Amino acid sequence: MVNRIAVYAEGPTEWYTVYQLRKRGILAQADMVGCGDRDQVGRWIINRRKLKNIFANPKLPEYDGILFILDQEDNESPFKAARDIADGFFELSSLSGFDNIFTGQLSNRMNVAFHISSAPSPDGNRDFDGYLLKILDTCGDDAVNLWFEMEAHDYLKRHFSDSEIHSNQIRALGREEIPDLMERSHWDILRNKTMLYAYITALQADKSHVWFSEKVIKLAPPPILKDVFTNLIAAWYFLAGAENDEI
């Protein structure tokens, strides 16, 4: 019997990331509950107060496992972020070899895993958006080329092909020049999302950062995704009760 894993997250970017990783075959051995909710993701977005309400509810949902994806934010460690939520409901254990994955078991013996997103922001806050930036940086110029080839509107593709600007210039505009302009104006960049929006601006992607982030996961080469999301993949395989030979 294939396990059914439900994914709850603080924001849609995280949920869509798991959705795309599962769709691309990077997460295997289990079904993702709610794949049919692709356009109604709000069911799976949950804040920390609501999360504690789930744990306190005697009628827990009947899944084979639950994956919670939360930001570390300004907590001093990933463990403290997870402990503050689980404390009083169940004991947490660190998943061996991973410093931001914690596991536990609810009162109905259902396994749970916390992925505490810990990519650092310029101001020290830690969140999920930093993983998207790492993917873009690792892809380099290819990220720009893939965007214009696969996702940009036709008018933007034509403009790109007809202009004298190159992929490396667009990437530098988003990752260096716009942030540098802000810093020269003494308006320091604090969070990863600001840098992500600078990149989106340079690409002239005309939709939300959530939409853009999902496209990044959809287009990035699997080896890069496996490297950036090694810990997230490990949490999935723990809940699936399977060995992950890809990590």
BANUZA-607206 format. One record per residue: x, y, z of N, C-alpha, C, O in turn; residue in three letters. Coordinates in pm, whole numbers, padded with zeros to 5 digits, always signed. Layout:
XYZXYZXYZXYZALA
...
END
This chain:
+00083-00119+00000+00000+00000+00000+00087+00125+00000+00180+00136+00080MET
+00058+00218-00088+00135+00340-00097+00093+00436+00013-00026+00459+00035VAL
+00190+00492+00082+00161+00587+00188+00102+00716+00132+00129+00754+00018ASN
+00022+00782+00214-00038+00910+00178+00016+01016+00273-00008+01010+00394ARG
+00090+01112+00218+00152+01216+00299+00082+01348+00273+00069+01391+00158ILE
+00036+01412+00380-00023+01546+00370+00085+01649+00399+00170+01629+00486ALA
+00081+01760+00326+00181+01866+00342+00111+01994+00385+00025+02046+00315VAL
+00150+02043+00502+00102+02172+00550+00220+02269+00553+00331+02232+00589TYR
+00194+02394+00515+00301+02494+00511+00248+02630+00551+00128+02655+00548ALA
+00340+02718+00588+00302+02854+00624+00268+02939+00502+00199+03040+00515GLU
+00316+02898+00385+00289+02974+00263+00276+02882+00144+00323+02769+00148GLY
+00212+02929+00037+00189+02844-00079+00317+02807-00155+00321+02702-00219PRO
+00421+02891-00147+00545+02858-00218+00597+02721-00176+00637+02641-00261THR
+00596+02694-00047+00646+02566+00003+00560+02450-00047+00612+02346-00088GLU
+00428+02468-00042+00338+02360-00085+00356+02331-00233+00362+02215-00274TRP
+00364+02436-00314+00382+02416-00458+00519+02355-00488+00533+02282-00586TYR
+00618+02384-00406+00749+02322-00425+00739+02171-00410+00789+02096-00494THR
+00674+02125-00302+00657+01981-00283+00573+01922-00396+00603+01814-00447VAL
+00470+01994-00436+00384+01950-00547+00467+01925-00673+00452+01822-00738TYR
+00555+02019-00707+00635+02005-00828+00742+01898-00813+00769+01823-00907GLN
+00804+01889-00695+00903+01783-00674+00839+01646-00685+00900+01553-00739LEU
+00718+01633-00634+00646+01505-00646+00609+01479-00791+00623+01367-00839ARG
+00562+01580-00861+00521+01566-01000+00638+01527-01089+00622+01453-01186LYS
+00757+01577-01057+00875+01550-01138+00944+01419-01099+01047+01384-01158ARG
+00889+01348-01002+00944+01218-00964+01061+01225-00869+01124+01123-00841GLY
+01091+01343-00817+01201+01357-00721+01158+01308-00583+01240+01258-00506ILE
+01032+01321-00552+00974+01262-00432+00891+01142-00474+00790+01156-00543LEU
+00935+01025-00434+00866+00903-00476+00821+00825-00353+00833+00873-00240ALA
+00770+00706-00376+00733+00609-00273+00606+00644-00196+00561+00565-00112GLN
+00546+00760-00223+00425+00796-00150+00344+00895-00232+00397+00966-00318ALA
+00215+00898-00205+00126+00994-00271+00116+01121-00186+00120+01115-00063ASP
+00103+01234-00252+00083+01361-00184-00067+01386-00173-00135+01404-00274MET
-00117+01387-00052-00258+01415-00031-00288+01557-00079-00213+01650-00050VAL
-00398+01572-00151-00439+01706-00193-00382+01751-00325-00392+01869-00358GLY
-00323+01660-00403-00272+01702-00534-00384+01762-00619-00358+01848-00704CYS
-00506+01717-00598-00619+01771-00672-00659+01910-00627-00744+01974-00689GLY
-00596+01958-00518-00624+02093-00468-00529+02196-00527-00508+02301-00467ASP
-00473+02167-00642-00373+02254-00705-00420+02400-00709-00339+02491-00687ARG
-00547+02422-00736-00598+02559-00746-00672+02603-00620-00732+02711-00617ASP
-00667+02520-00516-00730+02554-00389-00633+02524-00275-00665+02455-00179GLN
-00514+02580-00290-00405+02547-00199-00431+02597-00057-00367+02551+00038VAL
-00524+02690-00041-00550+02747+00091-00582+02643+00197-00560+02667+00315GLY
-00634+02530+00156-00664+02421+00251-00539+02376+00326-00548+02329+00439ARG
-00424+02389+00262-00301+02335+00317-00207+02441+00374-00097+02410+00418TRP
-00252+02568+00373-00172+02676+00431-00219+02699+00574-00339+02715+00600ILE
-00125+02699+00666-00163+02701+00806-00063+02782+00887+00058+02768+00869ILE
-00114+02868+00975-00023+02942+01063+00005+02859+01189-00053+02752+01207ASN
+00091+02910+01273+00136+02829+01386+00027+02807+01490+00022+02703+01556ARG
-00060+02904+01505-00172+02887+01599-00264+02775+01550-00303+02689+01629ARG
-00297+02775+01422-00384+02671+01368-00315+02534+01373-00379+02431+01390LYS
-00184+02536+01358-00109+02411+01365-00122+02348+01503-00141+02227+01514LEU
-00112+02429+01607-00129+02376+01742-00272+02325+01762-00294+02230+01837LYS
-00367+02388+01696-00505+02341+01706-00521+02202+01647-00599+02121+01697ASN
-00446+02174+01541-00450+02040+01481-00401+01938+01584-00461+01832+01601ILE
-00291+01970+01651-00235+01876+01748-00328+01856+01867-00333+01748+01925PHE
-00402+01960+01903-00491+01952+02018-00623+01884+01986-00697+01846+02078ALA
-00654+01868+01859-00782+01810+01818-00779+01658+01837-00693+01591+01780ASN
-00870+01604+01916-00869+01458+01937-00901+01380+01810-00866+01262+01800PRO
-00966+01444+01712-00996+01377+01585-00893+01417+01481-00918+01501+01395LYS
-00776+01356+01492-00668+01387+01400-00697+01332+01261-00763+01229+01248LEU
-00649+01399+01157-00674+01350+01021-00609+01213+00998-00506+01181+01057PRO
-00671+01135+00913-00624+00999+00887-00535+00995+00763-00579+00959+00654GLU
-00410+01032+00783-00309+01018+00679-00204+00918+00727-00208+00875+00843TYR
-00113+00881+00639-00002+00796+00682+00112+00878+00741+00197+00826+00813ASP
+00114+01006+00710+00215+01095+00764+00185+01238+00727+00114+01265+00630GLY
+00238+01331+00805+00220+01474+00778+00356+01541+00776+00438+01521+00866ILE
+00380+01621+00673+00500+01701+00662+00463+01847+00685+00378+01902+00614LEU
+00526+01908+00783+00504+02050+00812+00628+02128+00767+00740+02092+00803PHE
+00607+02234+00689+00718+02317+00641+00701+02456+00700+00605+02526+00669ILE
+00795+02495+00785+00787+02621+00858+00921+02693+00849+01026+02630+00838LEU
+00917+02826+00855+01040+02905+00858+01099+02908+00998+01027+02910+01098ASP
+01231+02907+01004+01297+02927+01132+01278+03070+01181+01271+03094+01301GLN
+01269+03164+01088+01255+03307+01118+01369+03353+01209+01486+03330+01178GLU
+01337+03417+01321+01444+03468+01407+01470+03378+01528+01535+03421+01623ASP
+01419+03255+01525+01451+03162+01632+01599+03130+01631+01662+03128+01525ASN
+01656+03104+01747+01799+03083+01756+01845+02954+01690+01963+02940+01658GLU
+01755+02859+01671+01790+02732+01606+01667+02671+01543+01555+02702+01583SER
+01685+02583+01443+01570+02513+01387+01496+02430+01491+01373+02422+01489PRO
+01572+02369+01584+01507+02286+01685+01413+02369+01773+01303+02324+01806PHE
+01456+02489+01811+01371+02572+01895+01243+02609+01822+01136+02615+01883LYS
+01252+02635+01691+01133+02669+01614+01034+02553+01614+00913+02574+01629ALA
+01085+02432+01598+00997+02314+01598+00945+02283+01738+00829+02248+01755ALA
+01033+02295+01836+00993+02262+01974+00883+02354+02025+00794+02310+02097ARG
+00890+02482+01987+00789+02577+02034+00649+02538+01987+00550+02575+02051ASP
+00641+02465+01877+00511+02423+01825+00469+02288+01882+00353+02269+01918ILE
+00564+02195+01889+00530+02059+01930+00523+02042+02082+00464+01945+02130ALA
+00582+02135+02156+00592+02120+02301+00454+02101+02365+00362+02179+02343ASP
+00444+01996+02444+00319+01966+02512+00231+01869+02437+00132+01819+02491GLY
+00265+01840+02312+00184+01749+02231+00256+01618+02203+00196+01511+02210PHE
+00386+01625+02170+00463+01503+02144+00612+01536+02150+00652+01652+02143PHE
+00692+01432+02164+00837+01448+02170+00894+01459+02029+00846+01395+01935GLU
+00997+01542+02017+01065+01560+01890+01200+01490+01890+01270+01487+01991LEU
+01236+01435+01775+01369+01379+01756+01430+01437+01629+01359+01463+01532SER
+01560+01457+01630+01629+01502+01509+01644+01384+01413+01676+01273+01455SER
+01621+01409+01286+01645+01306+01185+01796+01299+01163+01859+01399+01132LEU
+01853+01182+01180+01998+01165+01178+02060+01224+01052+02021+01192+00940SER
+02158+01310+01073+02232+01369+00963+02174+01498+00909+02230+01557+00817GLY
+02064+01543+00967+01997+01663+00915+01966+01758+01031+01901+01720+01129PHE
+02014+01882+01018+02003+01974+01132+01873+02052+01135+01850+02127+01230ASP
+01787+02038+01035+01661+02113+01037+01539+02025+01011+01432+02075+00974ASN
+01555+01893+01030+01444+01799+01015+01420+01730+01150+01511+01673+01209ILE
+01296+01739+01196+01260+01681+01326+01135+01597+01311+01043+01632+01237PHE
+01132+01486+01380+01025+01390+01364+00956+01363+01497+01013+01386+01604THR
+00835+01314+01489+00758+01281+01607+00641+01193+01570+00625+01154+01455GLY
+00560+01163+01669+00443+01076+01647+00325+01131+01726+00335+01157+01846GLN
+00213+01149+01656+00094+01201+01720+00026+01093+01803+00067+00976+01801LEU
-00077+01132+01875-00143+01040+01966-00207+00921+01894-00227+00816+01955SER
-00239+00937+01767-00295+00825+01690-00186+00744+01621-00215+00663+01533ASN
-00060+00766+01661+00057+00694+01612+00093+00732+01467+00169+00660+01401ARG
+00040+00843+01419+00077+00890+01287+00210+00966+01295+00228+01051+01382MET
+00303+00934+01204+00432+01001+01202+00419+01142+01144+00343+01166+01050ASN
+00496+01234+01202+00502+01370+01151+00649+01408+01134+00736+01355+01202VAL
+00673+01501+01043+00808+01555+01024+00799+01706+01007+00711+01756+00936ALA
+00889+01776+01071+00902+01920+01055+01022+01949+00967+01133+01903+00995PHE
+01001+02025+00861+01113+02083+00788+01117+02230+00827+01028+02307+00791HIS
+01220+02269+00899+01235+02408+00941+01327+02477+00840+01448+02453+00838ILE
+01269+02564+00757+01345+02629+00650+01444+02727+00711+01406+02816+00787SER
+01573+02709+00677+01676+02782+00749+01776+02853+00658+01889+02879+00699SER
+01734+02885+00535+01824+02960+00447+01837+03103+00500+01735+03169+00521ALA
+01961+03153+00521+01978+03284+00587+01946+03401+00495+01978+03400+00377PRO
+01882+03503+00552+01859+03631+00486+01971+03727+00524+02047+03700+00617SER
+01983+03839+00453+02088+03936+00487+02083+03984+00631+02187+04011+00691PRO
+01963+03994+00689+01952+04043+00827+01956+03932+00931+01935+03957+01049ASP
+01981+03808+00888+01991+03696+00981+01864+03615+00996+01867+03505+01051GLY
+01751+03667+00948+01628+03588+00947+01650+03466+00857+01728+03472+00763ASN
+01581+03358+00886+01599+03235+00807+01464+03188+00755+01366+03180+00829ARG
+01460+03156+00625+01331+03125+00563+01347+03035+00442+01457+02988+00412ASP
+01236+03013+00371+01233+02923+00256+01278+02993+00128+01332+02928+00038PHE
+01256+03125+00118+01286+03196-00006+01434+03185-00044+01469+03189-00162ASP
+01520+03170+00055+01662+03158+00026+01696+03036-00056+01794+03036-00131GLY
+01616+02930-00045+01640+02811-00127+01614+02841-00275+01684+02790-00362TYR
+01513+02925-00302+01485+02962-00441+01600+03042-00499+01638+03022-00614LEU
+01656+03132-00419+01770+03210-00466+01891+03120-00493+01965+03143-00588LEU
+01911+03018-00409+02023+02927-00431+02006+02851-00563+02103+02829-00635LYS
+01883+02811-00594+01858+02744-00722+01892+02836-00838+01961+02796-00932ILE
+01844+02960-00831+01870+03056-00938+02020+03083-00952+02071+03090-01064LEU
+02089+03097-00842+02233+03123-00847+02309+03004-00905+02404+03021-00981ASP
+02266+02883-00867+02333+02763-00917+02308+02746-01067+02398+02706-01142THR
+02187+02776-01111+02156+02767-01254+02229+02875-01334+02261+02855-01451CYS
+02254+02989-01272+02326+03095-01339+02253+03147-01462+02131+03169-01458GLY
+02327+03168-01571+02267+03220-01694+02159+03127-01748+02066+03172-01815ASP
+02172+02998-01720+02072+02902-01770+01933+02933-01714+01833+02907-01780ASP
+01927+02989-01593+01797+03024-01536+01728+03128-01621+01607+03120-01644ALA
+01803+03227-01669+01746+03330-01755+01704+03272-01889+01595+03300-01939VAL
+01791+03191-01948+01760+03131-02078+01637+03042-02071+01553+03045-02160ASN
+01627+02961-01965+01510+02875-01949+01383+02957-01933+01278+02922-01987LEU
+01394+03067-01859+01277+03151-01838+01225+03204-01971+01105+03193-01999TRP
+01313+03260-02052+01268+03318-02178+01226+03211-02278+01139+03236-02362PHE
+01285+03094-02270+01250+02987-02363+01116+02923-02327+01037+02891-02416GLU
+01091+02903-02197+00978+02821-02155+00860+02898-02097+00746+02854-02109MET
+00885+03015-02034+00779+03077-01956+00745+03221-01995+00633+03265-01971GLU
+00839+03293-02054+00813+03434-02084+00704+03447-02191+00691+03361-02278ALA
+00628+03555-02183+00528+03582-02286+00597+03607-02420+00715+03644-02425HIS
+00524+03586-02528+00582+03599-02662+00644+03736-02685+00752+03747-02742ASP
+00574+03842-02640+00628+03976-02664+00761+03995-02592+00849+04064-02642TYR
+00775+03932-02474+00899+03944-02399+01009+03859-02464+01125+03900-02466LEU
+00973+03744-02516+01070+03662-02588+01124+03737-02709+01244+03737-02735LYS
+01033+03802-02783+01076+03877-02901+01168+03992-02861+01270+04018-02926ARG
+01131+04060-02754+01213+04172-02707+01352+04124-02667+01452+04189-02697HIS
+01357+04010-02600+01485+03955-02557+01570+03915-02677+01690+03945-02682PHE
+01509+03848-02774+01586+03801-02890+01630+03915-02980+01731+03905-03049SER
+01553+04025-02980+01586+04138-03068+01680+04240-03005+01735+04326-03074ASP
+01698+04231-02874+01780+04330-02804+01925+04285-02798+01958+04172-02834SER
+02008+04373-02751+02150+04343-02739+02187+04295-02598+02304+04268-02570GLU
+02089+04286-02512+02115+04241-02375+02130+04090-02371+02063+04018-02446ILE
+02218+04041-02286+02244+03897-02277+02200+03843-02142+02169+03918-02049HIS
+02196+03712-02133+02148+03646-02011+02225+03690-01888+02167+03715-01783SER
+02357+03699-01902+02437+03734-01785+02409+03876-01738+02422+03907-01619ASN
+02370+03964-01830+02337+04101-01792+02205+04107-01715+02191+04181-01618GLN
+02109+04027-01759+01980+04023-01689+01999+03965-01550+01945+04017-01452ILE
+02076+03858-01540+02100+03797-01410+02173+03895-01317+02137+03907-01200ARG
+02273+03965-01370+02347+04062-01288+02256+04178-01245+02271+04231-01135ALA
+02164+04216-01331+02071+04323-01297+01988+04285-01174+01970+04365-01083LEU
+01937+04161-01174+01852+04116-01065+01927+04084-00937+01879+04113-00827GLY
+02045+04024-00950+02115+03974-00831+02220+04071-00779+02267+04056-00666ARG
+02257+04172-00861+02363+04263-00817+02324+04410-00829+02333+04485-00732GLU
+02280+04451-00948+02266+04594-00972+02147+04655-00896+02161+04762-00836GLU
+02032+04590-00897+01918+04643-00822+01947+04641-00672+01922+04741-00605ILE
+02000+04531-00616+02038+04534-00474+02144+04641-00443+02138+04706-00339PRO
+02242+04658-00533+02346+04759-00511+02287+04899-00508+02326+04983-00427ASP
+02190+04923-00598+02125+05054-00601+02056+05082-00468+02064+05194-00416LEU
+01989+04983-00413+01923+05002-00283+02025+05031-00174+02003+05119-00090MET
+02135+04959-00174+02236+04979-00071+02303+05116-00085+02335+05180+00015GLU
+02325+05159-00208+02384+05292-00227+02290+05402-00179+02333+05512-00144ARG
+02162+05371-00178+02064+05466-00127+02044+05451+00024+01954+05511+00082SER
+02129+05369+00086+02123+05343+00231+01989+05282+00272+01939+05306+00381HIS
+01934+05203+00181+01810+05130+00210+01845+04981+00203+01826+04916+00100TRP
+01898+04930+00315+01954+04795+00316+01849+04689+00288+01735+04699+00335ASP
+01888+04589+00211+01801+04474+00189+01805+04386+00314+01912+04352+00364ILE
+01688+04350+00362+01679+04272+00485+01645+04125+00460+01704+04037+00523LEU
+01553+04098+00371+01500+03963+00358+01526+03904+00219+01545+03976+00121ARG
+01525+03771+00213+01546+03701+00087+01438+03735-00016+01465+03740-00136ASN
+01317+03757+00031+01208+03785-00063+01234+03913-00142+01197+03921-00259LYS
+01299+04012-00080+01333+04135-00152+01429+04104-00266+01413+04156-00377THR
+01529+04020-00240+01624+03982-00344+01556+03900-00453+01589+03912-00571MET
+01461+03817-00412+01387+03738-00509+01306+03829-00600+01298+03806-00721LEU
+01245+03932-00543+01168+04027-00625+01259+04107-00718+01217+04144-00828TYR
+01382+04136-00676+01475+04204-00765+01502+04118-00889+01509+04168-01001ALA
+01518+03989-00867+01538+03894-00977+01414+03891-01067+01425+03894-01189TYR
+01297+03884-01005+01172+03881-01081+01157+04008-01164+01112+04003-01279ILE
+01196+04122-01107+01189+04248-01180+01278+04246-01303+01238+04290-01411THR
+01400+04196-01286+01493+04190-01399+01441+04100-01510+01459+04130-01628ALA
+01376+03992-01474+01319+03900-01574+01187+03952-01630+01136+03900-01729LEU
+01131+04055-01567+01001+04109-01604+00893+04001-01602+00805+03995-01689GLN
+00901+03916-01501+00797+03817-01476+00681+03890-01411+00695+03949-01304ALA
+00565+03885-01476+00457+03976-01439+00350+03913-01351+00233+03952-01355ASP
+00391+03813-01271+00297+03753-01177+00361+03747-01039+00469+03803-01018LYS
+00296+03681-00946+00340+03683-00807+00468+03603-00787+00506+03521-00871SER
+00535+03628-00674+00654+03551-00642+00621+03404-00619+00705+03317-00641HIS
+00498+03375-00574+00457+03235-00556+00453+03165-00691+00505+03054-00706VAL
+00391+03229-00789+00384+03173-00924+00523+03157-00982+00555+03052-01039TRP
+00607+03259-00966+00743+03254-01019+00823+03142-00954+00894+03068-01022PHE
+00813+03129-00822+00889+03028-00750+00852+02887-00796+00939+02801-00809SER
+00724+02865-00818+00684+02732-00866+00744+02704-01003+00784+02590-01031GLU
+00751+02806-01089+00811+02786-01222+00959+02753-01211+01011+02675-01290LYS
+01027+02814-01113+01167+02782-01091+01183+02634-01060+01271+02567-01115VAL
+01098+02581-00970+01104+02439-00935+01069+02353-01056+01126+02246-01075ILE
+00976+02398-01136+00932+02323-01253+01042+02313-01358+01050+02212-01429LYS
+01126+02415-01370+01225+02422-01478+01365+02379-01437+01444+02338-01522LEU
+01399+02389-01310+01537+02364-01268+01577+02218-01292+01493+02129-01279ALA
+01703+02193-01327+01750+02055-01347+01737+01973-01219+01765+02025-01110PRO
+01696+01848-01229+01681+01764-01110+01803+01757-01018+01786+01761-00897PRO
+01927+01748-01072+02041+01742-00978+02051+01864-00887+02090+01852-00771PRO
+02016+01982-00940+02020+02103-00859+01911+02099-00753+01934+02136-00638ILE
+01792+02056-00791+01682+02046-00696+01715+01946-00585+01687+01971-00468LEU
+01775+01835-00622+01810+01734-00521+01915+01786-00424+01915+01750-00306LYS
+02005+01869-00475+02108+01925-00388+02050+02029-00293+02077+02026-00173ASP
+01969+02121-00346+01913+02227-00263+01813+02173-00162+01807+02220-00048VAL
+01735+02073-00203+01628+02022-00117+01659+01883-00059+01569+01803-00035PHE
+01787+01857-00037+01827+01728+00022+01752+01700+00152+01703+01588+00172THR
+01742+01798+00238+01679+01777+00369+01528+01757+00355+01470+01673+00423ASN
+01466+01834+00269+01323+01819+00245+01292+01680+00189+01194+01617+00229LEU
+01375+01635+00098+01358+01500+00040+01373+01395+00149+01298+01297+00151ILE
+01469+01414+00238+01490+01317+00347+01367+01309+00437+01330+01200+00481ALA
+01305+01423+00465+01185+01423+00549+01073+01345+00481+01002+01270+00547ALA
+01058+01363+00350+00955+01292+00274+00977+01140+00283+00884+01064+00307TRP
+01102+01098+00262+01130+00955+00261+01117+00894+00400+01081+00777+00414TYR
+01145+00971+00503+01119+00922+00638+00972+00890+00655+00937+00783+00706PHE
+00885+00981+00613+00741+00960+00628+00692+00846+00538+00599+00774+00573LEU
+00755+00830+00423+00717+00723+00331+00765+00587+00379+00723+00484+00327ALA
+00853+00587+00479+00904+00460+00529+00993+00391+00430+00999+00268+00427GLY
+01063+00470+00347+01146+00411+00242+01286+00465+00251+01310+00571+00310ALA
+01379+00393+00193+01516+00439+00184+01528+00531+00064+01473+00504-00043GLU
+01601+00640+00082+01623+00734-00028+01767+00721-00075+01858+00774-00011ASN
+01787+00651-00185+01921+00630-00237+01974+00751-00312+02090+00754-00354ASP
+01888+00851-00329+01930+00968-00407+02000+01072-00322+02067+01160-00376GLU
+01987+01065-00191+02048+01167-00105+02197+01141-00090+02267+01216-00022ILE
END
